[in-house]
Amino acid sequence: MEERKVSKNRSQNIILENREKLSVSGVEHVTSFDENTIILETVKGILTIKGNGLDINKLNLDDGNVVVEGTVDAMMYSDRDSMGNKGIGFLGKMFK
């Protein structure tokens, strides 16, 4: 199984420029992404980004930096435990 760095003491910065360019630091893993939703595991919890035409332009998990371009409509944090079965999908739930 893949090992992820757990470091609660790391800081996180989010910079949103004109709702079109989003820079996020403290990213540990990209859980899923498409043009409408990006889900990131960060040092501060699960960050869900919703919008239109979203595209990950830069990704460096060694440094924990991600740059997203597109129209950002919403950003929401949740705890890792509350992610639950959201990331499993329809087939994953059927074969559970």
C-alpha positions in Angstrom: 0.0 0.0 0.0 1.2 3.5 -0.8 2.7 5.5 2.1 1.6 9.1 2.6 3.4 11.7 4.6 1.5 12.7 7.7 2.6 16.0 9.0 0.1 18.1 10.8 2.7 20.7 11.6 3.2 21.7 8.0 1.6 24.9 7.0 -0.8 25.4 4.1 -1.3 28.4 1.8 -4.1 29.0 -0.7 -3.9 31.8 -3.2 -6.9 32.4 -5.5 -6.3 34.9 -8.3 -9.5 36.3 -10.0 -11.2 33.0 -9.4 -9.1 31.7 -12.4 -5.8 30.5 -10.9 -5.6 28.6 -7.6 -2.2 27.8 -5.9 -2.3 25.3 -3.0 0.6 24.3 -0.8 0.6 21.5 1.7 -0.9 19.0 -0.7 -0.1 15.3 0.1 -2.2 13.5 -2.6 -4.6 14.2 -5.4 -7.6 11.9 -4.7 -9.6 12.6 -7.9 -10.0 15.3 -10.5 -12.1 16.2 -13.5 -13.1 19.5 -15.2 -15.7 20.2 -12.5 -14.3 18.8 -9.2 -10.8 18.3 -7.8 -10.3 16.5 -4.5 -7.0 17.0 -2.7 -5.7 15.5 0.5 -3.8 18.3 2.3 -2.0 18.7 5.7 -5.2 20.4 7.0 -7.8 17.9 5.7 -9.6 17.1 2.5 -10.0 20.1 0.1 -12.7 19.9 -2.5 -12.6 22.4 -5.3 -15.6 22.9 -7.5 -15.8 24.9 -10.7 -15.8 24.8 -14.5 -13.0 23.9 -16.9 -10.7 23.0 -14.0 -7.2 21.8 -15.0 -4.2 20.9 -12.9 -1.4 22.8 -14.5 1.4 22.2 -12.1 1.7 19.3 -9.7 4.7 18.7 -7.4 3.8 16.3 -4.5 7.4 16.3 -3.3 7.0 20.0 -2.4 3.3 19.7 -1.9 2.4 22.3 -4.5 -0.5 22.3 -6.9 -1.7 25.0 -9.4 -5.2 24.7 -10.8 -6.6 26.9 -13.6 -10.2 27.3 -14.6 -13.2 29.0 -13.0 -13.3 28.3 -9.2 -16.9 28.4 -7.8 -16.3 26.8 -4.3 -13.7 25.4 -2.0 -14.6 23.2 1.0 -12.6 21.4 3.7 -13.7 18.1 5.3 -11.9 15.7 7.7 -10.2 12.7 6.3 -12.6 10.4 8.2 -15.7 12.1 6.7 -14.5 11.2 3.2 -15.9 7.7 3.9 -17.2 6.0 0.8 -17.3 9.1 -1.4 -14.1 8.2 -3.2 -15.1 4.6 -3.8 -17.6 5.1 -6.6 -20.5 3.0 -7.8 -18.6 -0.2 -8.6 -16.6 -0.1 -5.4 -19.8 0.1 -3.4 -21.3 -2.9 -5.3 -18.3 -5.1 -4.7 -17.7 -4.1 -1.1 
